[in-house]
Amino acid sequence: MNLRFNKDWQLSESLVTPEKEYRSRTRRDFIKTLGFGAAGALLLPNQSSAATEGFPSKLNPNYSGKELKVTPFNYVTSYNNFYEFGMDKGDPVTNSNQGWKTDPWTVEIRGLARNTGKFDVNALVRKVGGIEQRVYRHRCVEAWSMVIPWDGFQLSKLIALAEPTADAKYITFTSFEDSKNAVGQQDSNFGWPYIEGLRLDEAQNELAFMATGVFGKPLPNQNGAPLRLVTPWKYGFKGAKSIVLIEFTQEAPLNTWQRIRSDEYGFYANVNPKVDHPRWSQGSERVIGGGVFNGRQSTLMFNGYERQVASLYKGMDLKRYY
Amino acid sequence: MNFVTRLIRSEIIFYSLLSLPALWPLYPFFTGNYTVLADPTKYLLHHFGFWACLLLVTVLSFTPLKVLFPKLFFLTALNSQRRAVGVASFVYACIHLGFQFLHESGWPTLVHDLRKPFILIGVLAFLILTLLAATSFNAAVRWLGARTWKSMHRFAYLAAFLVAIHQALGRKIFPKQVIWIFLPLLILEIVRLIYRYKKKTVSAVVLS
């Protein structure tokens, strides 16, 4: 096993893309860099005004690593799946910025918990005690990978706030539904809204994270603004985007991709180089931004987070529970 | 009219046209399209596979079009270029496979993946195209005899069928492009069969 744990979690500020490297790249920052300052910010559409609470964030050194080479901002924000906005990787960046508003945003907490109700996303961030930055590996089930500096809070804080009852065994995340703005949702065959879920003990793992930002800024719409799930030991599709409902349940939810293609996608979706996808091998992955010739590396068990999460799946047949 | 025919028959112009799809993937590399640059191998893999498929469907539609519209002058010219289009489809398929090789970083994964229907069907289609390209020379027609050669090259239809399945299996959700690429060809072929059947019965009646 190719895991180097003692190095994984050492402090290194240099891991995160230097601010100036991504600062000059978005239109918003470009104007700021030109010296317009606050005036420049006012001129801009509220494209990234999603959940602004808590910024600027601080890097949590426990969730970073020397060998993690952060994927450039432009790739993270222009290459991803967000089927609500189209089938292709370039669709979300275009189609989610045509007037779809992610501010203000309300999240409902419902189900088997003591403190349920509707919360403004910024108020929720305040309630859980603000945000921090973590650098996580991201492994898509399609065998490509990135390293992303997320901003947000540990999911367990939200769970503690909600106080689930003893009956609660699962947590379900439901994404927004707005077929007027989300062109992908006009294809009703898909069965919207997007649903994902975790076992409650998985959700309480220290790695499970609710992101409100990326690269030290509020999430751009295409990355699931203003609130999305990040579970770095699982394939990317587990990370429900633009969440409007978090529900505590007794039964496991039928997550969207399992409902559509259960032969290819299951409930657990743990990164596992030994369990192939029906159409390709999961033993290695293409590193986004690696170019045409040297973009491939071996995939690690649980995406390199074996030490943190392996105990959750003790005794389970991971070939069966893919 | 003669001008169009001459254009189609001109090898330089026709070959340039056929090589255009190989050139335009360079465009996003110049303009800095981040969606493409994020995973360039995948983009190139899909681009060349798409064109291999499109050219195969194109070349297969020439004959039925000519049977249905025998008087359209440029169809005769196009039919004289069938070999060029067919071989171009094979060349694009080769590049597609080459990028699959890069995409999977080598033979072990490629061989390992042969057990997956999606990959296996694509490879089978490629093998058929290889056989047809290898026997595309005049000498091969003489060597095999026109009759054998012709029935052998009907395998192109099987290749197209396999490519359609390969493409349909390629995505998580059924890709609608399979329909708009293959349905016209399917309709053409059905119409052609009906047409031929009618012609036969008519001539049979006339003869009796």
Interface residues (C-beta under 8 A of the other chain):
Chain A: N74 Y75 S78 Y79 M87 D88 K89 G90 V93 W144 N189 F190 W257 I260 R261 E264 D276 P278 R279 W280 S281 G283 S284 R286 I288 G289 G291 V292 F293 G295 R296
Chain B: N33 Y34 T35 V36 L37 A38 D39 P40 T41 K42 L44 L102 H103 E104 S105 T109 H112 D113 K116 P117 F118 I119 L169 G170 R171 K172 I173 P175
